[in-house]
């Protein structure tokens, strides 16, 4: 890692990132859970589905992904001839990390007559073992695309899988994974908060536990939660997802009171430690040095491409 003095500071840092963006012919994609300063300079900010769609259609020569590893991998799956950069290779995902391809392949042997629907929060290796990929935005639609009699496996998020089961009436075999951020939200903690804010609407991501979703006024993807706040006449919202989304919510609804749901760990906010590994300094360095770069074995990439393309077609 270069010495700190090698990294411009203040406005000069933003100027250098913008200069590199032009000289590299790069597009900067950022997830809603990134720090506000990264969201502000990105070319596009969105959820996993939106980012995949942007990656699929970009004409830029270099894709700089301010998100986590599986997102950058998805961009590479769709763009084998483009360079894909990730500011910090350690920016992983608890869902993806706890569903390794070798382990998943062995587990799938128990269900040879099942089609595999995998949440986009998984590695390229797991995508390569899947029939179709989904996001929280389109999971219900993807599952409904299969004939009623088709047996299904859903991986790796058990909570999203359970929510989709409830919406569709389709029983599925679920990999027992969960997100370390959304798993922390509990009905008890939120009920306490609702006593303090009785007029607040509870909005929750479907990666939350069923008990939390059961008391929510609205359940939706990150994009869905944002759109709900924008359109709702309510003035107060308890938000049960990663707090990064509050930045755009507050910009869109400066009149609204946004209350982060309290995780069971006791802090007053929920922050994904992986998402927050990225920073402006690391973004600058990865563009300056063109590393860390995401690469994939071509066999894995080609196998993973089909289920990702199927998702985009159905979306």
N, C-alpha and C positions, 0 to 999 in steps of 0.2 A: 504494500500500500504506500503510495507516495506521501511525502511529508505534507502536513496540513498547509504549509505555505505554498505548496504547488497547486492548491485548489483556490480559485478566486473566491472572494467573500462578498456578501451583500449583493447589490445590483449588478456587479461585474460577473457574478456567478450566473445569474439569469441571462445576461448578455451573451456569455460564452455558450450556454446551452442552446440559445436561439441561433447563434452562429453555426454551431455544430449541426443543428437540425437542418439548416439550409445546405451546408457543405456536404453532408452525408446523404442528402435527399431522404431524410428520416421522418417517420411519423411516430409520435409519442402517444401511446395508449395507456390509460390509467383506469383502475377500478375505483368504484365509489368508496372503498375502504382505505384508500391511500390518504396520506396527510393532505390537508387543505392546500398547502403550497404547491404540491405536485398536481393536484386536480386543476389548479388555476392555470398552469402552464401547458397542460396536456392538449394535444390536438383533439382528443375525444375522451370522454369519461363515460363509463357505462357499467352494466353488469356483465356476467359471463357470456350471455347470449349476444348482447349488443357488441361486445368486444370481439367475439368470434366473427360476427357479421362484418365488422370493420376490417378485421384482419384478412377476411376472405376477399374483400374488394379493393384493398389499398393498392395504389400504384407506386408507393414509395419503395425505394431500394432497401431501406433498413427499417425494421420495426423495433422500437424500443418499448418494452413492455413493463410498465410500472404496475405490477401485480404480484402474483406468485408463480411458482415454477410451472404448474400444470397449465396455466393460461398461456405462458410463453411457448410451451410445448405445442399447444393447440395452434398457435400462430404458425409455428414451424411446420406442423403437419399440413397446413393449408398452403404454405409458401416455401417449398423446398429450395427455391432458387434465391430467396431473400435472406439476408442476415437478420437474425433475431437476437436481440440483446436483452438481458435481464440485469438490473443494477446490482442485485445481490443473489447469488446462487443458493444461499441458505433460506431464501424466502419460499418456504414450502407450504404444506397444508396438512393439517391433522387428519383429514379424511383421506387424502391421497397417500400419505405416509403410512397409514395403518391398513392399507389394502395393496400389498405388493403383488406384482403380476404372477410370480411363481406360486405364491400362496393362493391367489384368486383362481388360477388355472386348476390347481388341485381341488379346490372347493367346488368348482363348477362341474367336476366329473360326477358329482352326486345328482346333477340335474341335466342329463343329456338331451331331454326333450323340451327344454326351456329356451326361450329367447332371452337375450341379455340386454337389459336397459341400464346403462351406466350414467350416473350423474357426471357432469363435466369435471367435477372436482376429483379427478383421478389421473393417474399417470398415463403416458402414451401407451405403455405396455398393457394396462388394463383396458384402455380404449380399443386396442388391437384385438382383445378377446371379446368385444361387445358387438351386438347387432345394431344398436343405435345409441347415440348419446343424447342426453337431455340436460336442461338447466331448470332451475326453479321456476323460470318464466313459462316454460313449455312442457314440463314433465307430464302434466295431466293430458295434454293433447297428444304427446308421444305415446303414452300408454294406451290411450283410446284408439290409436292407429292400428293396433293389433286386433285380429279377429277375437271375438269373445272367448272362444275355447282355447286360445293359445296360452300355454303356461309361461310365466314370466319370472325372471330373476331381476331384482333391483339392487343396485350397488352404487356407491358404498355407504350412503347415508340412510340409516334406519328411520329417522324421524321424517325426512322428506318422503321416503317410501310409504310410511304409514299414513301420511297426509294424502298422498296420491291414491292409496287404497280407499280411503274414506270418500274422496271426491268421485272416484270412478266405479267403486264397488268391485274392483278387481283385486282378488287376493294374489299376493306376490311373495316369493321367497326373498328375504331381505338380508343382505350382508350387514353384520352388526356394527357399522361404523357411526361416528358422530363427529360434529364440529366442536372443538374445545371451547369456542366462544358461545355458541347458541346452547350448548348443553348446560351452561351455567345458569341460565334463566330458569327460575322456579315459580310455580303458581303461588306459593306462600309469600315469597318476596314481592311479587307483583301485586298481590292482593293488598299487602300492607301499603304499597305505593298508591293504589287506587283509593284507599281511604283518605290519603293526604290530598289526592287530586281527583275528586269524584267526577268532575266534568270531563276529564281527559279520556280520549279514545285510545284503546290499546291496539297497536298495530304490530304484527309479528311476522318474522320470516319462517317459512315452513321447515327450516332446520331445527326449530325449537321443539321441545318436548310436547307431546300430545296434550298434557295438562295445561300448558301455557296456551297452545293454539285453541283449546276448548273455551277459553274465556276471552279470546281476542275479538275485537270488533271487526278487524280485517286481517286476513292472512295473505301475504303475497311476496313475490320476489323483491330484491332490492329496488329494482326499477318500479315495480308495482307499489311498493311502500311510498316511494317518492311521489309517484303520480297521485296516490290517494291523498297525501298531505296537500298537494297542490290544488286538488279539486274539491276537497272536503270543506264544508262551511264551519267545521269545528275549529276552535281556537287553541286547543290543548291536546297534545299527543304523548302517550308513553310509547317509546320506540324500542322494540325488542329485537335488535340486531346490532351489528358492529357500528360503533358511534361515528365512523367516517362518513356515513350517509347524511349525518346531521348538517354537514357543511352546505350541501346543495339544498337540503330541505329549508334551512334557515334563509338562504339566499332567495329561494322561491316564495317563502312565506315568512317575511320578517315580522309579521304581526302575530305569528303563532308561538305558543310555548311548547318547546320540545324537551321531553324528559327522558333521558336514557334509562332503560330498564336496568335494575341493579342485578348483577350476577351474584351467585351464591358465595363467591370468594370474598365478598365484603367491600370491594371498592365501589365507587359510585359510577363506574362506566365499564363498558365492555370493549376491549381493544384486542384485535388480532395481532399477536406478537410477530407473526410471519409477514403480514402486510406491511407492518411498520418498520421492517428492516430496510426498506428502500428509503432513500433520502435524496435531496437535491444534489448533495456532494457526490453520492454514489452514482446518481444519474449522469452527472457531468463526466465522471471518470470512465464510466462504461462507454459513453459516446466518444470521449477523447481517445481511449485505448482500444475501442471496439471489442471489448471483453468485459464480463463473461458472455460468451456466445452459446446459444442453445443449439445443440446438434442431436440428431437422432439416427439410429441405424435405419437404412432405407427400407429394409423389410418390415420393421415395426411401423415406420411412418406410413407406408403404403397400406398396411392392414388397418391402421387406425383411421386412415383417411375416409374409408367408406362409411363407417358409422357416424363420423362427424359430418360428412356431406349429407347423409340421410337426415340428420337433425336439421341442418340448414334448409333442406328441401321442405321438410314438414313445418318449418317455422315461417 
